């Protein structure tokens, strides 16, 4: 959360309490010179903060009605004051103030919600970013249920065509990986060339199968991605240890794949009759 503000329920309860308190005080203790009715502004403001523009305007109407009822109940305030122009002006003021504060509260609440989403989204791919992913990991750790963390590193960023830029390629790769996961899996972009996945597949074979599946999906889309994985609680009991284990497995697989490619190239070179520089040295 970007801000720490009281909940809408708190504002609603506080508004109801202030309305009731002010009405009782006004009906029994108001005097022409005291002005207890001005405290209705607090109740209207709290209602508007809780419910927005329409609720604020409705609270203004309610305050005007309670003010008139209090005048009729209080023997110290002349009841002839009710059907007068000041009563109309007071009602207009109550309603306008409630609507204005409610509009501001709605706008602020919507802006905070949009900023919260942007703060937890990667600007390029639209996927959750590192901050949101850390929250997802903490949530799974607190549940104490077994899960697997996969970390993928991009070896080659291709794409459906040479005219596609790097940002479009990253978005396309993110879409490919997202469509290959289960609905309850989490995926995020956690670095310039890294994606991370959280899944409930806790068996090592299931995790390796998922890693191979994601690598195959990426390869079919024109990308080269290598994944490593770590399972909770077998490979670690906190986010840092899990990430380290997954990262180590990722780069171990990269080394194995690189060695295999070099061996293949050497075999091809030997079978074609080519000689290396080392062979030509005396």
Secondary structure, 3 states (H helix, E strand, C coil): CCCCCCCHHHHHHHHHHHHHHHHHHHHHHCCCCCCHHHHHHHHHHHHHHHHCHHHHHHHHHHHHHHHHHHHHHCCCCCHHHCCCHHHHHHHHHHHHHHHHHHHHHHHHHHHHHHHHHHHCECCCCCCECHHHHHHHHHHHHHHCCCEEEEEEEEEECCCCCCCCCHHHHHHHHHHHHHHCCCCCCEEEEEECCEEEEEECCCCHHHHHHHHHHHHHHHHHCCCEEEEEEEEECCCCCCHHHHHHHHHHHHHHHHHHHHHHHHHHHHHHHHHCCCCCHHHHCC
